[in-house]
Amino acid sequence: MEALLTLGNAQTAIENVWDDLAADDHRGLKTLLRLADLRYVTNTVADPFTLAPVVALTYCTDRDLGQNDLYSRGMGESIRHLVLAWLRGMARDTQGPDPLRQQVRDRVLAAHPERYDDFAVEALATLGPDTDEASEQWLRNTAAKAPSHLAGAVESLGAVFMARTHPRLLLDLTEAYYIYQPKRSRWGGGGLHDEGIRSHRHTGFGPPFAAWHFGPFYWLLHSLPGDALDMINRMLDHAAACRVRTLHQLSSNLDELDAPLEGISLDIPGIGPRHFVGDSHVWGWYRGSTVGPYPCMSALMAVEQLADSLIAAGIPYERVVRLLLRGCNNLAMAGLVVGLLVRRLEDAGDLLDVWLTSPAVWGLETSRTTTEGHFHVRGPALDDVAGADRRTTPPREVAADLTQRAMVAGDQARLDALAEVAERLVATARAEADDNSDGQLTRVLGWASLLRSENHPAYRTNDMDVLQYTPPAEVAEQFAPLAAQVAAGSEALRLQHTYGDYDNRPERWQADALLADLALARKLASDPPLFGTLHPQDAPTAVAAAAVISHARGLAVVPDDDLRWAADRLLTTPTTAPPGSRDDDSWVYPMAASGSAARALPSLLLAQFDHLGIPQDRIEQNTIALAALPDGIRTLFAAGCAPVWESPCKADEDTDTPCRRHHPLWAAVQAGLGGCRLGPWRSGNRQPEFLPPPYPDTLPTVPATDLLVNRLAMPIACTAAARTTTCLAEQATLLLPILMDAHRNGADHWMTEGYAGYDSPERELVVRALITLAAAGSTEPLTTHLRTFADNANALQQLLHDAATLFTYDARLRALLPAVWPLILTTTLDALDAGATLRADNSRWAEYATAALLPTPQPRTSDLNPDDTLNRANRDWLAPSAISDATERWLDRARGQAKAADTLARFARTTPSTWQHATGLPWLEHVIDGRYDAFANHCWNVTRWLTELRETGLPGAAALSRWRRVVDGLAAAGDREAVALQRIDE
C-alpha cells in the first residue's frame, strides 16, 4: 500500500486501483490516508511532492468522500487534515503559483464554507501567491463578521507565507483577530479576565505560553515594519487600557469611573508629550514575567528582536526609539524601550535621560528587575540578546553607571545633563507627593543623588583609583529609618521562608542559627516592620514554632526564657481563619501564623515542656480553636499531634483527672467533629450545622448527603493514633469504626455526585490511616472501603491514587507496600468477582480504577523535581512477585484498556530489565489483546517504555519478535510514536 505513494506516477497508480481502495466502505483508502499521514507528515507539515496525488484524488474530486462535510469525523476529516498538511508543506518549500493549490482554493470556495469553518480559514490563508480576489475577499468578510474565527489564518504556518506574499491582508486579519471589545455590564465594566485580546491557539502543556515566533508578529515586522509596529501599539494600547480600566472599576466607586487611566506622562524629545497607560504588570509584558495577554507578550518579544536587528544594521538608536514609540500610548512598549536602552547603555547616549526624570519609571523598573528570572511565560528559552546580563540591573545601578562613565571620560557637559535629570526627578516627586509619609520622597532623593558626580568620590585601592557611590549625609540621615524598615522586612521574609514553609524539615535547621533567629523574632514581634511578610505575626510565630519543634525533637536545646516566649507566642496567635478564606475553602497559605501554631502547639503537651508550667486549660482552648479552622490548618494540626500520641500518658495523683498529655488533643478532636454536618438549604447554599456529642451516637444518624467528609479527615487521623494511648484506647477504639463508616458512606455519595468533597492533603490523612491500620493488622477499615468503592469507580481510583502518592513520597510508608497492596488488589478483585461493577453508573472512571489497581509511583503536580522523586520511588517499589497470586485476574480485567496498558508500562519501569523482557512484554501484549486501534495514540507511557527497551537492547530473538509485533500493531493502527520506532529497523 505504501508503495503507491512513492511511485513516480503515483496519481495514475492510485487511480488504477481506486475500485479496490473504495471497496468495503473505502477500507483501502482509509489505510492509504493513514499511511500518508504517519509516514509523510511531520509536526503537521507534509512532504508536498508525495502527498500531491492524495490531495488531487481525494479532495479535488467530484467523488463524495466527506471532504466537504465540516462535521465529518471519519474519512472526510482525514482528507482535510492531509490537505492542510500539504498546504503547509507547499508554503514552506515553494514560492511560485501551483495549479493543484489553485484547485484546492477553488474547491474550498465552491463549498461555500461557513465563517467558523477552521479548515476553510486556514486553507485560504495558506495559498500564498495563489490567493486571488475571491479568497482574499472571503477572509476579509470573515474578519468583518466573525473575527474570532481567524486563528487558523494568523496563528498558523500560513501566516509566515502570507507575510511574504500578502502582508497587507495579514496585517488587517491580525488586528481584526486579536483586538476585541470586552463585554460590558450595565455599569460599563468587563469581566476580571476580559483582557480585550484574543489568546494564542496554544495546544501544548506548560510553557512557553508566549514567544517571539508565536503569532504573525515577527513576520509582519520584517515585511511591513512601520505599519506592523503601529498595529502592535494599537493592540498594546487597547490591552493596557482594558487592564487599567477593569482594575479601576473593581476598586473604585461608580462616581470615579471617568477618572483618567492610570499611567505616566512624559515629554519625549522628538516625539512630544505622551501619556503611557498601564501599571507594573503592563511595564513587564515584554519580558513575559507579569500578568497579561500572551499575544501582547509575543508581539513585544518580536519587536525586541526587530529593534536589535535594526541596531545591528546600523540604524541610529534615536530613529529606532522613535519608530517604536511613534504610535505608542502604553507602558508595555515604553518598558521595552527602557530595557533596550539599559541593555545597550554604552551606546544609548542621553536617550535614557527623559525616563530617569520620572519617579514612576524608577519604581516600575525596580519592581521588574527585582522579580526578573522568577517566572517567564516563554519558558526556558535561551535569552541570547545583546546585553542580556543587564536584564536584572536596577535603575540605581544604571544611574551610577551613567555618572561614573561620564566622570571617567571627563565629560562635564554630560555630568551637567545628569545633574539636570536629578533636579527634574526631585521636582517631579515633590509635585506628586503631598508629604513623605510613605518614604517616597526620601527614596527619590536617594535616586537623584546617584546622578550627581560629587556623590561618587574616588578611592585608592590596590594601586588603582575606584569610584564608589557614597550617599550625601542628608540623604543617608533621611533614608536610615526607611532602610532599617526594609532590612527588618527582609529579615522577616527570611525567617518566614526558613521556618514557616509547609514542607519544612526541622532536621535542616541549624541549632545555632535558630537561637540567633529567636532573638531576632522576639525583636520583630515587639516592633513589627512595615514591609516584608503578608502579616506581621507570621514570621515571629514561625520561629516560635521552630523553637518548640526543635526542642521537642532534641534537635536543639532552647533556653527556658526563649521557650516561654515561644509558647506564649503560639498560645496568643489569633485562632481565626486567614484573611479571605472560608471554612469550606482549600487553604493555600501554610506560612500563616495559625499554620505555624497548628504544627507546633500540640508539642507543648510533651514532657520536655512540663517544667514551664503552662496551664493545661490554656493549651486545650487553643487546640479546640485550631480544630475549627479551615482544612489546611487542621491537616497541619493532625501532623503536629503525632509525637504527642506516641508519648506516654501523664495523669495527676487524682486518678479521676484526665490525662494531661492527651486529653487536650482529644477535646480538639471532639470539637472538630461538631462541624461535619451540612444544614438545610437556605438562600441557595448550605452551611455547616453543629452536630452535638456523643459522636458514637449522633454521627451514625447523619445521612451521607449531609456529611462534610473533609471535616472527618483530621478526627480520623487523630483517633487512629489515639488508639495506641492508654488513657484513650477505649474511647478511640469505639469511635474509629464509626468515623470510618461515615467517611466511607460520605465519600461514596459525593464521588458518585462527581467530586471528592475535599482536597488531597485531607484525603491523604485518611488514606494514611487506612494503610497504617492495615499494616498493623486492623484490615477491616481498608477492606470495607474497597468493597464499597468497587461499585464506585471514581471513589476507588481516587483512593488508590492517593495511596500510591503516599507510597511515592514516604520511604517508611513505602516499606509497607508488600504488606498492604496485595490486600488492596485481592480484596477489590474479590468484590468485582462477587458481582460489584465499576461501571455500575456507566462511569468514565472505570478504566482509571482498573489501571490504578496496579500501583505506580505518582508525583504531585507541585513537585519541582518529579524525576528525582520517581527515581527514588522506583528503586524500592513493589516487586512483581508480591502480587503474583492476583496478577492474572487483573490482566484479564485490564484486557483491551489503554489506561491499564499505560499503567503497566509505568509499573514495568520500576522492575529489573530481566522482568521487563520476560514478563512485562507478554503482559502488555495480553492487555492489548490484538485491539491496537484502541491503544494507538492513547498510550504515551507504552511507547516511551518500548523506546527504552529498544535503546537498552532486547536479549534474544523471542523478546525482539514480541517487541516488533507490538510496535507494528500500534503503527498499523496509526500510532505516530510507534511509526518512529519502526524506522529503527529500516
N, C-alpha and C positions, 0 to 999 in steps of 0.2 A: 504493500500500500504506500509506504513512504517513498518508494522508487518513483511513483507517479510525479512527485513534486520536484524531483531532481533531474528529470529528463530535459533535454534541450528543447523538445516540442511538447512540454508538459500540458499545455492547454488542449492540444489535439488529442493527446493520450487520455486525458480525463474525459473528454467528450466521447471518445470511442467506448469507454466502459461506463458511461453515465447510467445506462439502464441497470447495470449491476450495482452501482453505487446507490441508486434510488430504490432498489428492491428492499422488501421487509422494512417499510417505513423509513427509508433512507439510512439504513443501518451503516452501510459502507461509507456514505457521505459524512455521516456524523463522526466515524472513525477518522476519516481523512481530515476533517476540520480539527479534530482533537490533536492529531499528529502535527498538523501545521502550526497549531498554537504552541505545543510543547517543544517542538524542535526548532522553530524559526521565529519565535517571538521571545525577545529578551528584555525584561523590565518594561513591558508594554510597547516596545518598539520592534517592528518586524523587519525581516530581510525583504526589501521591496521587490527584488527580482524573483525570488522563489514564490512569494505569495501573490504576485500579479495574476497568474492564471486562476487561482482560487477566487480572488475578488471579481474577476471578469465573469466567471461561470456561476457564481453563487449570488452576487449582488447585482451586477449589471446584466440582468437576465429577466426575461418575461415569466420565467417559472416562479410559481408561488412557493417559496421556501421559508416564509415567515420573516424575510429580511426587512420588510417594511412595516412589520407589526411591532409597534412600540412596546406592547405588553407581552410579547413572546419571550418565554424564559427557556426555550429549548434551542432548536437549531437556529432559529432566527437571531436569537441573542448571540450565539457563537459567531454567526456571519458578521453581524455588526461589530462585534469585538475585533475580529480579524481585519475588517475594513479600516477601523480606526488605527490599529497597529500598523497596517500598511501605509496609511496616510502619514503617520508619524515617521516611519522609515523613509518615505519619499521626502518629507520635509528635511530630514537630516542629511540625506545623501544626494539629492538632485536639486538643480537650480531652475531649469527651464520648464516650459509648458509640457504637459504629458497628456496624450489622448485618453488613456484609461482614467486618469484622475478627472478629466473633464466629463467622462461618462458617469463617474460616481457623483459628481456635482449635479449633473442634470437629473439623475435618478433620485437623489435626495430631494431636490426641489419639486420634482414631479409628484412625489408622495404627499406634498402639501403638509409638511410636519407641523406639529403644534410648537408653540414657543417654549414649552417646558420639555421638549424632546432633547435630552442631553446629547444623544448621538448626532442629531442633526446640527446642533450648535457647534460641537467640536469638529465635525466633518467639514462644515462650511468654513470654519475658521482656520482649517489646516490645508487650504487649497493653494496657498502661495500665489504664484503667477497665474494660476488657473481660476483665481477669483474674478468673476465677471460682475456686471452691473446688477444682475438679479440676486446673486448670492450676497453681494455687499448690502443691497437694499434689505434683504431678509434679516441680516444681522443688525442693521440699523433699526429696523422696525422692532426687533426683539429688545434692543437697548431702550427704545422709547416706551414699549408697552409692558415688557417683562424683564427688566434689567437683572433681577435676582437669578435668572437662569443663564447668565452669561459666563458662569465659572468655566465651562468647557472651552470657552474661547480665550479667556485671559489667564487661566490657571493651568494651561496645558502646554505641551511642546509646540503646539500650533502657534502660540504667541511669539515664540522665538522666530518662526518663519514669517509670520505676518509683520513683525517689526522690520524685516528686511524688505518685504515687497509692498506692504500697505500700512506704513506706520501711522498715518493719519487716522485710518479706520481703527487700528488697535488703540490709539490714544483715546478716541471717543468711547470705544467699548469699555476701556479700563475705567474711565471716570464714571461712566454710567453704572458699571457693576459695583465698584467699591463704595461710592458715596450714596448714602440714602438718608432720608429724614427720619429720625426716631419717632416712634409712636408717641402721641401726645395725649395726656389726660385732659380733663376739662379745665385743669389749672395750668395746662401748658407744659407739664413735665413728662419726661420719658421714664422708662424703667432704669433701675440701677445698672443693669448690664447692657443697656441700649447705647452702644458706642457710636452709632452713626456710620460705621464702616462694616461692610460685609467681610466675612472671615475668609482665610485661605481654605482651600479644599485639601486640608492635611489629613491623610489617612493612616499615618504611622502611629506608633505608641511612644509617647515621650518626645523629648526634644530631638531635633530642632523644631520649634514652632514658627520661627522666622529666620530668614537668611537672605543674603543679597541676591541669590538666584531664585528665590520664591516669587511667583507672580511675574508680570511682564516688565517690571520697572527697569531692571538693568538693561534690557534690550532696547527699550524705548529711549533711555537716556543716551544710548550710543547712536540711535537713529535720529532722534529729534531732541537734543539735549535741552535747549531752551524751553521748548513747549512742554516737554516731559517734566522739567523742574517746576514750571508753573502749575501743571496739573497736580503734581505731588504736593506742592504747597497748598493748593486748594483742598486736597484731602486732609492734610495736617491741620489747616485752619478749621475745617469742619469738625474733625475729631477732637481737637483741643477745646473748641467751643462747646461741643456736646458734653465732654467730660466736666468742664468747669461749671457749665450750666446745671448739669444733673446734681453735682455735689453741692452747689449753691442752693438748689431747691430743697435738698434734703436737710440743710442746716439753717435755712432762713425762714422768716415769716413771709406770708404772701405779699405783704407791702414792700418787701425788699427785692422782689424778683426782677425788677427792672434795673437793678444796680449794674454798673459796668462790670464786665467779665474780668476775673482775676488774671493778672499777668504783670509784665513790667514794661515801662515806656522808656525808650531811648532815642536819641537823635544820632543816627548812624551817619558818619561822614560819607558823602557821595550818594546817599540813599534818602536821608531825611528822617523826620520823626516817625516812629513806628510804635504801636502797642502790640507786644507779643503776648498772646493769650496762652495760659496754661498754668500748671503747677509743677511740683518737683517730679512727679511721675512723667509728665509730658517732656520735661527737660531731659530725662534719661532714656527716652524712647529709642534714640539712635544706637544705644548700647544694648537694647533688649534686656535691661536689668530692672525694669519697673513694670507697672501695670498699665496696659493699654492695648489697642488693636494691633494684632500681629502684622497685618498688611502694612500699617504705617511704619512699623519697625523694619520690615523687609525693605520698604521703599527707601528709608533713611540709610540702611546699610548699603544699598545700591548707590545712593547719592554719594556716600563716603568713598566708595570705590571710584566713582566718576571724578570726584574732587581730587583724589590722589593722582589719578591718571592725567588730569589736566595740568596739575602742577609739575608732574614728571615730564610733560610735553613742553614745559617752558612757559606756560600761561602765567602771567603775574598773579600773585596772591590776591591783590586788590580786585582784579577782574573776577577771579573765582568766587570771592566772598560776595561781590555784588550780584553775580549770577545766582548764587544760592539764595540770596535774601531779597531778590527783586520783587517777588510776589509773596513774600513771607509775612504772616501776621500771627505766628505761633511760636511757642517756646521750643518746640521739637527741633526745627531747623536751626534755631538760634543756639541750642545746646550743641548741635553737631558742629556749627561754625566755631564756637569757643573751643570745643575739643580738638578740632582740626588745627587751630592756631596754637594751642598748647603743645600738641604733638610736634609741631614744626616751629617751635619757639625761636630758634636761632635765625630763621629766615622770615619770620612774620612781621618784622618791623614794629610799627606802632599800631597795627590793626587791632590788637587786643585791648588797647588803652580804653576805648569807649566802654567796653564791657566791664572793665575794672572800676569804673566810676559808679556802678550800681551795687549797693549792698545786697540786693536780692540775688544778683548773679553770683556773688561770693557765697551766699548761703546755699543756693541751688547746686553750685559746683562742688562745694564742700560736702554736701549730703551725697552727691553722686559718687565722688571719689571714695568716700568712706565705705560705701556698700559695693563698690566695683569688685567683681570677681565672685561675689557670693552666689549669684544666680544669673544665668543668661539664657534667654529663650532660644538662642542659636545653638545651645548645647556645647559640646567640647571642641567645636571648630577652632582651628588654629588662628590666632589673631596676629597676622604677619604684616600689618600695615607699618608704614614708616612711623617711628616714634611711639610704638606700642607700649614701650616701658613707661611712658608718661601718662598712661590711662589713669593711673592712681595718684598722680601728682596733684595735691590740693592747691587752691589759689594762693595760700600763704607761701608755699614754696615757689610758685610761679612768680609772684611779686618779688620775692627775694632774689630769684634768679635774674629777672629783668634788671633789677637795680644793680646787682653786683657785676653783671656783664657790662653795663654802661660805665661803672666805676673802673673796671679793668681796662676798658677801651679808652678811658679818658674823655668820654663823650658828654660834655657838660650840657649841651642842648638836650640830649636825651634824658639826663638826670633832671633837668628843669621841667621837662614834659611829664616825667613820672611824678614829680612833686606836685604838679598841677592836677594830675589824676588823683593824688591823695587828697588834695584840697576839695575837689569836686565830690569825692567819695564821702568825706566827712560832712560836707554841706548837704548832700542828699540825705544822709542818715539823720541829720538834725531836723531837716524839713519833714521827714516821715515819722519821727518818733517824738511824742509829746513829752516823754520822760525816759528815764533809763531803768525802769523798774525790772525789766527782763534782762538787763545787761547788754542789750543790742548795741547801744551807743559805745559802750566800753569795748565790745568786740570790734566795731568798725574803727575806732581809734587805734586799736592794735593792728588791724589790717593796713590802715593807712601808713602807720609808722614803718611798715616793711618797704614802702615805696620811696622812703627818704634816705639819702645816702649817709646822713650823719648817724644813722642807727646801725650802720654796718662798719664798725671800726676794724682796722687791720691788726692782726696779732702775728707775732713772730714765733714760729714753731718749726722745729726740725729744719732749720736753715731756709725757711720759706715763709712768705707773708700769706696769711689766711684772712679772708673777710668773714666775719661772723656777726650775724644779727644780734643786737642787744636792745631790748625794748627801752624806750625812754622811761625815766623814773615815774612820771605822772601816769603813763600807761600801765607800767608794772604795778603801781600802787592801786589803780582802779581795777585792774584785772585780777589782783590777788584773791579777793573773795570769790569771784566767779570761777577762777581756776581751781580754787580749793573745792568748790561745789562739784565741778566737773570731775576732779580727781576722786572725790568721795563717791560720786555716782559710778565712776568706772570701777572702783574697788567693790562697790555693792554688786555690780553686774558680775564681776569675777567670782565673788562669794556665791552668788546665786547659781551660776553655771557650774561651779565646782561642787557644791554641796546640795543643790536643790534639783538636780536633774532626776527625772523619773526613773532613769535606768542607771542611777549611781551605783558604784561598787565601793563600799566602805573600805575594803582592803587596799584600795588605791590611795586613800587619804593618808598623808604623812602626818604622824603624830605631832612633830614639832611645828609644822605649818598650821595644823589645826589649832594648837594652843595659841599661836600668834594671831590667827584669824578670829579666835574667840574674843580677844581683846579689841580687835577692830570692829567686830559685830556689836559688841556692847556699846562702843562709841557711836556707831551708826544708829543703833536703836534709840539712844538718848538724843541724838541730833541728826535726824534723817536728812539725806541730801535732796536737793531739788531736782536732780537729774538721776538717770540710771534705770533702776528697775521699774516695772509697771506699778507696783505697790510698794511703798517704803518698808513695810513689815516683812516682805518676802525674804530678803537676804539675811537679816539677823535671825529669823526663825529657822531658815535652812541651816545656818551654822549651829544654832542651838540643837536642832535635831541631829546633826552630825556628831556633836559632842556626846549626846546621850547614847546614840547607837554605838559609837566607837568605844565608849566606856563600858557599855553593857557587853560588848563582844570581846573585851580585853585587848582591843587594838590600840588603845591609848589610855593613859592614866590622867584623868581630868581632875584638877583641884576642886575641892568641895565648893569653894566660893563660885567657881565657874559653873559647876553642876547645878547649884541652887539657882543661879541666874538662868541657865538653860531650861531647867524645869519650870521656872516661873514664866519664862517666855512662851513655852509650849502651852502652859495652862492658861495663859492670858491671850492666846491667839484667838481672834474672832472666829467663832464656830458658826459662821454663816456661809452660804454658797458664794463662790467667786462672782464678782460683778458680771451681769449678763447671762448667767446660767440659770436653768430651771431644774427642778427635781428630776424631770424626765429627759434632760439633755445629756448628750455624751460630753463628758467633761474633758477638755483638752489642754488644761493649763496646770500640769502637775507640779510646777515650781511655786505655786501659790503657798502662802503661809499655812493655810489649812491642810494642804497636802503634806507639807513637812511635819506638821503636828500629827497627822494620821499615821505617818511612818514611824514616828519616834515615841509618841506619848505612851503607848502601851508598855514600853520598856521601863518606864518609871516604876512599874509594879515589881520589877525584878529585885533580887536580894541586894544587888550592888548599890541600890538607892535607898534601902531601908533606913540607913543612918541619917538621911536627910530629914526624916520626919514629915514627909509630905502627907497631909490629911487624905485619907482614902476617899472620903466623900467628894473631895475636890476633883480627884482623878476620875471618879465614876461619873460625875456630872459632865465632864468634858468628853469622855468616851461615848456617853449617850448622845451628846450633841453631834459628835462626829458621825455617829451612825445614822443621823438624819440628813446628812449632806448628799450631794449627787453621787452617782455610782463610782465615778473615778476616784473620789476620796475614800469611799467605802472599800474599794478594792485595795488601795494603799493601806488602809486600816487593817484589813484582813491579813496582809503580809506583815504588818508591824506587830500583830498579835502572836505570830508563830513562835518566837522564842519564849514568850510567856506561857503558852500552853505546854511547852516542853519542860518547864521548870516545876519543881516540887511544890506542893501546897504549903501555905503558911496560915495557920489559924491561931487566934488568941487562946489563952488558957481556958476561957469560957467556950466550951465545945458548941454552944448554940450560935456563936458568932460565925458568919460566913467566912470562907477562905479569903484572906486579904489579897492573895495573889491573883486569884482567878474570878472572884465574884464581880468586880467592876466591869470586866470584859463580858461576862455572861449577861450582866444588866444591859450592856450595849447591844448584844445580840438580840435580846428580847425586845428592846426598844426599836431596833431596826426592822423587826417583823411587823411592827404596827402599821407600816406604810405599804404593805404588799397587796392591798386590795383596792381595786378600782371602784369608785362610786357610780351612781347612775348618771345618765346623760343630762347635762344641764348647759344650756346656751351653746349647743353644738360641740361640746367636749366632755371628757370625763376626768375628774380629779381623784387623787387617792383619798380613800375613806378609811379612817382609823379602824384597825382590827384589834379588838381587845384580847388580852390573855385570858385564860391559859391557852397557849397555842396548840398543844396536843389536842385540845377540844375544839377550838374555833377555826383553825386553819383548814381542817378537812371539810368544813362546811362551805368554803368559798369555791364557787364553780370555776372551771378553767377559764371561762370567758371574762372573769373578774380578776384574775391573778396577774399581778405585775411580776413576772418571773425575774426581771432584773433585780428586784429588791430581795430576792431569795438567795442570791449568789453569796454575799458576804456571810449571812447566817449559816448557810450550808458549809462553807469553808471553815468557819469558826467552830461550828457544832461538831463536825467530823474530827477536828483537832481536840476538842474538849473531851471527847470520849476517853482519851488517854490520861486525864487527870483523876485523882482520887475523889476530889470533892464534887465533881460534876458528872462523873461517869454515868450515873443512873439517869440523871435528867437528860444528858446529851444522847444517851442510847435510846431513850424513849422518843425524843424529838426528831432525831435524824431521819428515820424512815418516813415520818410524816412530811418533813421538808422535802425529801427526795420524791415522794409521791406527788406532792404539789408541783414541784419543778417539772417532773415528767409529764403530768397532765397539762400544765400550762404551756410548756414548750411544744407539746404535741398539737395543742389547739392553735397557738399563734403561728407555728410553722405551716400548718395547714392553710392558715389565712395568708401566708406568703411572706411573713417577716419574722425575724428572730426574736423581736421584743427587747433585745439588749445586745450590747456590743461585745467584741471578742475578749477584752480583758475580764469582763464579768463572766462570760461563758467559760473561759478557761479556769476560773476559780472552781466552778462546779465540776468540770471535766477532770481537773487535777484531783479533786476529792474522790471522784469515782475511780480513778486509776489507783491511787494510793490505798483506798479501801480494798479494792480487788486484789492488789498485790499482797495485802496483809491478811487475806483470807475471807474478807467480807465481800463476796462477789455479787450478792443479790441486788444492791442498788444499780450496778452497772448492767447486769444481765436483764433486769426489769426494764431499764431504759431501752436497751437494744431490742427486746421483744416488742415493746410498744412502737418504737420507731421503725420496725420492719414493715409497717403499713404506712409509713410517712417518710418518703424518700428525702424530702427537704431536711427534716429533722435529723435523719440518720447521717446524711452526708455532712451536715454541719458538725455533729458530734464527732464523727471520725476525722474530719479536717482539723478540728480543734485539738483532738488528741495527738494527731501527727505533728501539729505545730509545737505542742508542748514537748514531745519527744525530741523534736529537732533542736530546740534551744536549751533544754535542761539535760546535761550529761548524766546527772544522777538519776533522773527520771527515765532516761533512755535505757539505763541498765535493766529497767523493769519490762522492756518490750517483750522479751521471750516469755515472760510470765503472763502478760496481760493480753497481747494481741491474739494469740491462739484462742483465748477465751472469747474475745470480740468476734473473731471470724467464725468459729464454730457455733456460737450462740445465735448469731444473725442468720447463718445458713440453715441452722435447725429450724428457726422460726419461719424462714421462707419455704423450707421443705414441708413444714406443717400447715401451710396454707396462706401465710402472710404474703402480701404482694406489694412491691414497691410502686407499682402502677395502679394502686387502688383508686387514686383520684386522677388518673391519666397524667401524673406529674411528670414534668420535664426533667425533674431531678433524679429520675430512676437510674439513668446511666451514670450520673455523678456518684450516686450512692454505691452502685455496684463497683465502680472503679475504686472508690475510697476504701473498700474492704481490703485492698492490698496496700499496705502502708508505704508511703514515700515521704522523704523529708519535705517540709513545707516552709519556705521562707516567708517572713512577713513582708508586706508591701513597704513598710517603713524601714526595712533593713538596708543600711547603706553599703554593706558588704555581703550580699547574698551568696556570692561564690564561696567566700570563706566559710560561711555558715553551712552551706551544703557539703563542702569538703570535710568539715569536722563531723557532721552527722553521718555522711557516707561511710566513714572509716569504721564505725561500730554500730551500724544499723542492724536491723533484724536479719538473721541468717535465714535463707530459704528453708533450711531443714526444720526450723522451729514451727513452721506452718505446713509441713509436708503432708500431714494427715488430711488437710482440708483443701489443698490446692486444686485437686481435680474437680471438686464440687464448684469451686469459684470459677475455674476455667470454663466449665460448662455453662455457668450463668453469664459469663462475660463474652461468650461467643457472639461475634457479629457487632460488638460495641466498640466504637472508635475511641471513646474516652478510656475504656479499660485497656486497650492496646497502648495508648499513650502512657497510662499509669504503669503498665508492665515494663515499658521501656525505661521509665524513671527508676523503677524498683531494680531493674537489671543493673543499672549503673552503680548501685550500692553493693554489688556482689563481685566475687572474683571473676576474672575473664574466662576461666575454665567453665564456670557455671553458665555464663552468658552464651558461650558457644554450644555447650552440650545440652542445656536445658532452656535457657532464655529464648533462643530462636525457635525451637519447637513449640514452646508456649505461645509465642507470637503468631506462628502460623496457625495454631489451633484457634486462637481468638479471632483471627481474620476469617478463617473458615472459607476461603475462596471468594469472599464477598468484597473484593477490592474496591468496588465503586463506593462502598460506604466508608472507606478509610482514606481514600486518596484526597490529599489536601486538607485533611482533618486531623493529622497526627504529626505535629511538629516534633515531639519527643521521639517518635518512632524513627523518622528519617535522620534525626540527629544521632540517635544511637546506632543506626545502621551505618552511618558515615564513620563513627568512631570505630566500629568493629572492622570496617574495611581498612581504615588507616593503621590500626594496630595489628592487622593480619589475622586471617582466619585459618586455623590449623586443620588441615585435611580437606579432602575433596567433598565430603558429605556436608560439612559446615558451609563451605563456599557455595555448593549447589543450592542448599536451602536459602542462603542469603540472596543469591541471584534470583531464585524463584519468587521470593517476597518482593524484591526490588522490581523485577519485571512485571509482576502483577500490579503493583502500585503505579508503575509508569504507564502501563497499558490502560489503566483507569484514569489517567490524566494527572497524576501527582508530579508536580514540577521538580521537586527535590529528588524524587526517585529517578526522573529522567537524567538529572545531572549525575546521579550515582551510576547510571547505566554507562555513561560516557567514559567511566574509569576503565572499562574493559574494551573500549572501542579502539 
